[in-house]
Amino acid sequence: MFDRKGKLTNNLVIDFGENTLPQDVVHDFLKLRDYKQQGADFRYLQTPTLMVKDHLFGLISSSKNEIWTYVINLNSKSLFTQKLDLNKLHIKNILISSATLGDTAVVSMIDPTTFTQDAFPEKYPEHVVNHLENEGTVLLINHLKK
C-alpha cells in the first residue's frame, strides 16, 4: 500500500496456498476456461482491492464458479469473508466494491450482466429493473458503520 505521496508504506499478501491461480493463467481467460472445464479449484481476486478508511474490500472468485466477499481490517489484521450462494444471490445485499465516497461509503455497481445473475430480481423497484433491462447501470451506496 502506498501513501498519498506514493511511498510504499505497507505490504499485504493474499495467499491462496495450493489453490493459487497459476501465473500463466492470470491474464489468459482461455486458459482459465480450460481449468474450469477440468474442474480445477483455483482462487483469484475478482475485483481490485478497494481501501476505505482502515478496511480493504473485494471479491474472490474460484475456477469452480464460487465467489466470496472479503473485508480486511488493517488495524486489527482481521479478515472477514462471506461465501456467496449463487442460487440465492441478491446483488443488492453484497458489496461489489467499485469506488468509495471518502471514508464513509463503498459504491457498488450493478450492470445488466450482473443483474441477470440475481436470484431475486423482483426485489428491485420496477423502475430499477426497467433501467437495468435497457442496458443501464445502477450504483448502490453502502454506508459504513462508524
Rosetta silent file (secondary structure, phi, psi, omega in degrees, C-alpha in Angstrom):
SEQUENCE: MFDRKGKLTNNLVIDFGENTLPQDVVHDFLKLRDYKQQGADFRYLQTPTLMVKDHLFGLISSSKNEIWTYVINLNSKSLFTQKLDLNKLHIKNILISSATLGDTAVVSMIDPTTFTQDAFPEKYPEHVVNHLENEGTVLLINHLKK
SCORE:     score description
SCORE:     0.000 S_00000001
   1 L     0.000  144.266 -177.055    0.000    0.000    0.000 S_00000001
   2 E  -113.575  147.831  175.349    1.189    3.479   -0.848 S_00000001
   3 L   -83.336 -177.177 -176.735    0.633    6.725    0.988 S_00000001
   4 L   -64.495  -21.609  178.934   -0.601    9.889   -0.712 S_00000001
   5 L   -91.159    0.954  178.204    2.948   10.801   -1.719 S_00000001
   6 L    88.601   10.098  179.722    3.475    7.461   -3.440 S_00000001
   7 L   -87.075  132.005  177.357    5.738    5.966   -0.779 S_00000001
   8 E   -66.896  119.601 -176.300    5.300    2.230   -0.119 S_00000001
   9 L  -113.487  -19.701 -174.836    4.135    2.019    3.499 S_00000001
  10 L  -159.736  145.432  174.413    2.755   -1.489    3.905 S_00000001
  11 L  -114.832  140.697  175.477    2.674   -4.861    2.160 S_00000001
  12 L  -133.712  124.460  179.905   -0.251   -7.236    2.258 S_00000001
  13 L  -110.106  123.706  173.864   -0.035  -10.699    0.744 S_00000001
  14 L  -102.060  109.053 -172.560   -3.216  -12.607   -0.020 S_00000001
  15 L  -113.008  118.010  179.219   -2.060  -16.197   -0.347 S_00000001
  16 L   -91.323    9.886  177.284   -4.458  -18.884   -1.532 S_00000001
  17 H    59.134 -132.950 -178.126   -1.873  -21.601   -0.871 S_00000001
  18 H   -68.967  -11.456  177.964   -2.281  -24.621   -3.124 S_00000001
  19 H   -93.399    8.352  178.964   -5.401  -23.003   -4.615 S_00000001
  20 E   -65.121  133.536  177.990   -3.440  -20.048   -6.053 S_00000001
  21 L   -61.660  128.665  179.037   -4.193  -19.468   -9.713 S_00000001
  22 L   -57.200  143.447 -174.662   -1.142  -20.487  -11.812 S_00000001
  23 H   -56.806  -36.296 -176.922    0.807  -17.468  -13.090 S_00000001
  24 H   -70.168  -10.175 -178.576    0.319  -18.388  -16.772 S_00000001
  25 H   -99.082  -15.867 -170.467   -3.466  -18.099  -16.335 S_00000001
  26 L   -51.999  -41.180 -178.899   -3.558  -14.713  -14.630 S_00000001
  27 L  -116.766   21.989 -178.065   -4.102  -12.755  -17.873 S_00000001
  28 L  -128.138   94.386 -176.718   -5.352  -15.556  -20.131 S_00000001
  29 H   -65.991  -24.764  177.000   -9.080  -16.152  -19.841 S_00000001
  30 H   -67.418  -40.588  176.813   -8.937  -19.000  -22.364 S_00000001
  31 H   -67.229  -38.394  177.702   -6.605  -20.948  -20.067 S_00000001
  32 H   -61.977  -41.821  177.222   -8.859  -20.139  -17.119 S_00000001
  33 H   -59.312  -42.054  178.447  -11.816  -21.529  -19.082 S_00000001
  34 H   -61.769  -43.556  177.901   -9.826  -24.713  -19.709 S_00000001
  35 H   -62.247  -40.080  178.768   -9.073  -25.082  -15.987 S_00000001
  36 H   -61.715  -42.739 -179.898  -12.754  -24.579  -15.195 S_00000001
  37 H   -65.163  -28.116  178.619  -13.713  -27.320  -17.651 S_00000001
  38 H   -82.299   -6.997 -179.694  -11.207  -29.658  -15.961 S_00000001
  39 L    80.321   15.973  179.504  -12.801  -28.984  -12.569 S_00000001
  40 L   -65.379  150.645 -179.053   -9.652  -27.381  -11.124 S_00000001
  41 L  -116.095   86.106  177.257  -10.116  -25.371   -7.934 S_00000001
  42 L  -113.411  149.019 -179.414   -8.064  -22.184   -8.179 S_00000001
  43 E  -120.225  150.302 -177.980   -8.843  -18.897   -6.447 S_00000001
  44 E  -157.861  160.605  177.376   -8.103  -15.347   -7.503 S_00000001
  45 E   -74.388  123.563 -177.378   -9.095  -11.760   -6.793 S_00000001
  46 L   -79.740  -37.529 -178.138  -12.143  -10.967   -8.903 S_00000001
  47 L  -126.535  158.803  172.915  -12.022   -7.200   -8.426 S_00000001
  48 L   -60.644  146.559  177.535   -9.277   -4.778   -7.459 S_00000001
  49 L   -72.766  135.089 -176.496   -8.982   -4.364   -3.700 S_00000001
  50 E  -115.546  128.740 -178.871  -10.572   -1.135   -2.540 S_00000001
  51 E   -99.156  127.667  175.107   -9.397    0.723    0.553 S_00000001
  52 E  -131.642  114.390 -175.994  -11.889    2.630    2.681 S_00000001
  53 L    55.736 -112.292 -179.440  -10.501    4.172    5.851 S_00000001
  54 L  -112.723   28.904  179.941   -8.743    1.234    7.543 S_00000001
  55 E  -127.374  145.220  172.612  -10.522   -1.553    5.640 S_00000001
  56 E  -110.924  132.888 -178.471   -9.829   -3.356    2.363 S_00000001
  57 E  -119.940  148.879  174.952  -12.831   -4.661    0.402 S_00000001
  58 E  -179.473 -177.772  178.676  -13.001   -7.014   -2.552 S_00000001
  59 E  -122.089  141.444  174.195  -14.267  -10.176   -4.217 S_00000001
  60 E  -115.092  136.065  174.928  -12.568  -13.548   -4.560 S_00000001
  61 E  -119.781  165.497  174.840  -13.581  -15.999   -7.294 S_00000001
  62 E  -131.054  161.717  178.071  -12.641  -19.564   -7.998 S_00000001
  63 L   -70.746   -4.844  174.174  -12.348  -21.626  -11.138 S_00000001
  64 L   -99.734   19.573  178.866  -15.298  -23.616   -9.733 S_00000001
  65 L    58.375   38.683  172.300  -17.507  -20.514  -10.024 S_00000001
  66 L  -103.958  147.910 -177.289  -17.562  -19.856   -6.285 S_00000001
  67 E  -134.734  139.547  175.233  -17.457  -16.271   -5.022 S_00000001
  68 E  -128.621  146.360  165.584  -16.584  -14.732   -1.662 S_00000001
  69 E   -95.892  154.052  175.523  -16.626  -11.159   -0.429 S_00000001
  70 E  -143.309  151.347  173.934  -13.859  -10.145    1.937 S_00000001
  71 E  -135.468  129.069  176.090  -13.008   -7.314    4.283 S_00000001
  72 E  -113.798  123.472  175.123   -9.598   -6.931    5.897 S_00000001
  73 E   -89.063  114.009 -175.490   -9.295   -4.638    8.903 S_00000001
  74 L   -70.163  -25.920  179.224   -5.784   -3.192    8.693 S_00000001
  75 L   -74.196  -48.300 -176.566   -5.710   -2.159   12.364 S_00000001
  76 L   -91.853   -8.793 -177.006   -6.665   -5.500   13.861 S_00000001
  77 L    63.208   21.608 -179.090   -5.289   -7.583   10.941 S_00000001
  78 E   -90.598  152.005 -178.672   -8.593   -9.496   10.981 S_00000001
  79 E  -121.301  130.867  173.160  -10.196  -10.993    7.891 S_00000001
  80 E  -118.180  127.613  175.525  -13.925  -11.402    7.300 S_00000001
  81 E  -126.751  153.712  176.689  -15.116  -13.492    4.358 S_00000001
  82 E  -140.109  117.736  176.715  -18.560  -14.466    3.198 S_00000001
  83 E   -77.745  133.215 -178.169  -19.169  -17.185    0.624 S_00000001
  84 E   -93.190  132.150  174.607  -21.997  -16.246   -1.694 S_00000001
  85 L   -87.933  106.250 -174.352  -24.644  -18.804   -2.525 S_00000001
  86 H   -65.721  -18.355  176.242  -25.174  -18.115   -6.221 S_00000001
  87 H   -76.720  -19.679 -179.805  -28.590  -19.827   -6.081 S_00000001
  88 H  -120.920   22.493 -173.456  -29.724  -17.227   -3.550 S_00000001
  89 L   -69.804  119.429  171.783  -27.645  -14.304   -4.816 S_00000001
  90 L  -120.015  102.709 -169.710  -29.253  -10.914   -4.312 S_00000001
  91 H   -57.739  -30.876 -179.569  -26.663   -8.444   -5.553 S_00000001
  92 H   -60.815  -22.771 -176.611  -28.188   -5.592   -3.583 S_00000001
  93 H   -93.379    0.440 -179.304  -27.081   -7.357   -0.366 S_00000001
  94 L  -119.809  158.654  177.118  -23.363   -7.691   -1.214 S_00000001
  95 L   -94.073  110.630  171.147  -20.525   -5.232   -1.586 S_00000001
  96 L  -104.206   88.615 -168.631  -19.126   -5.205   -5.111 S_00000001
  97 E   -68.369  111.197 -179.428  -16.563   -2.549   -4.334 S_00000001
  98 E  -109.280  -35.884 -178.433  -16.201   -0.259   -7.347 S_00000001
  99 E  -159.673  174.038  178.368  -15.419    3.121   -5.766 S_00000001
 100 E  -123.785  162.142  168.303  -15.535    4.993   -2.475 S_00000001
 101 E  -116.362   78.246 -176.958  -17.118    8.121   -1.113 S_00000001
 102 L    64.291 -135.680 -179.784  -14.218    9.165    1.060 S_00000001
 103 L  -101.624   16.834 -172.098  -14.000    7.164    4.277 S_00000001
 104 L  -114.986  -19.379 -173.239  -17.736    6.738    4.710 S_00000001
 105 E  -154.019  153.597  173.509  -19.130    4.558    1.927 S_00000001
 106 E  -110.417  133.916  178.159  -18.445    1.920   -0.702 S_00000001
 107 E  -100.781  126.330  176.432  -20.062    2.319   -4.117 S_00000001
 108 E  -111.372  145.648 -179.817  -21.175   -0.871   -5.857 S_00000001
 109 E  -115.545  130.844  172.508  -22.216   -1.051   -9.488 S_00000001
 110 E  -109.454  122.736  176.785  -24.886   -3.353  -10.873 S_00000001
 111 L  -110.469  170.471 -178.452  -24.801   -3.702  -14.641 S_00000001
 112 H   -56.647  -34.090 -179.412  -27.191   -5.656  -16.864 S_00000001
 113 H   -68.058  -48.031  178.778  -24.849   -8.677  -16.946 S_00000001
 114 H   -67.301  -32.311  179.535  -24.554   -8.979  -13.163 S_00000001
 115 H   -62.375  -33.595  179.806  -28.275   -8.289  -12.816 S_00000001
 116 L   -66.371  -16.632  178.864  -29.064  -11.410  -14.885 S_00000001
 117 L   -90.650   -6.190 -178.232  -27.347  -13.438  -12.122 S_00000001
 118 L   -72.846  128.177 -178.488  -29.601  -12.043   -9.386 S_00000001
 119 L   -77.244  -15.915 -175.971  -31.885  -14.756   -7.988 S_00000001
 120 L  -130.782   61.520 -177.937  -34.484  -12.226   -6.811 S_00000001
 121 H   -62.653  -22.208  179.958  -34.975   -9.552   -9.490 S_00000001
 122 H   -69.976  -12.477  179.247  -38.497   -8.956   -8.192 S_00000001
 123 H   -80.540   -6.206  177.385  -36.994   -7.418   -5.029 S_00000001
 124 L   -92.192  149.709  173.900  -35.867   -4.368   -7.007 S_00000001
 125 L   -60.240  149.258 -175.481  -38.202   -1.445   -7.678 S_00000001
 126 H   -56.835  -40.600 -178.921  -39.820   -1.674  -11.114 S_00000001
 127 H   -66.419  -30.086  177.525  -38.058    1.446  -12.451 S_00000001
 128 H   -71.549  -43.942  177.592  -34.664   -0.051  -11.473 S_00000001
 129 H   -59.213  -46.560  179.399  -35.462   -3.341  -13.242 S_00000001
 130 H   -60.273  -41.771  179.617  -36.562   -1.427  -16.357 S_00000001
 131 H   -62.709  -46.287 -179.227  -33.367    0.630  -16.272 S_00000001
 132 H   -67.348  -37.154 -179.821  -31.154   -2.458  -15.945 S_00000001
 133 H   -70.673  -20.131  179.411  -33.030   -4.359  -18.648 S_00000001
 134 L  -101.163   34.507  174.510  -32.495   -1.438  -21.030 S_00000001
 135 L    68.614   23.204  176.143  -28.684   -1.614  -20.753 S_00000001
 136 L   -93.295  169.437  173.838  -28.366    0.868  -17.911 S_00000001
 137 L  -119.758  157.612  179.972  -26.249    0.575  -14.787 S_00000001
 138 E  -128.471  134.922  176.005  -27.197    1.280  -11.199 S_00000001
 139 E  -102.600  131.509  175.316  -24.898    2.493   -8.445 S_00000001
 140 E  -107.421  136.093  177.014  -25.533    1.375   -4.866 S_00000001
 141 E  -106.835  118.694  179.471  -24.080    3.360   -1.981 S_00000001
 142 E  -105.548  104.076 -179.704  -23.242    1.218    1.056 S_00000001
 143 E   -75.986  133.591 -178.750  -22.659    3.496    4.062 S_00000001
 144 L   -87.848  141.009  176.302  -20.180    2.056    6.547 S_00000001
 145 L   -71.407  147.897 -179.525  -20.952    1.966   10.245 S_00000001
 146 L   -81.173    0.000    0.000  -18.680    4.050   12.415 S_00000001
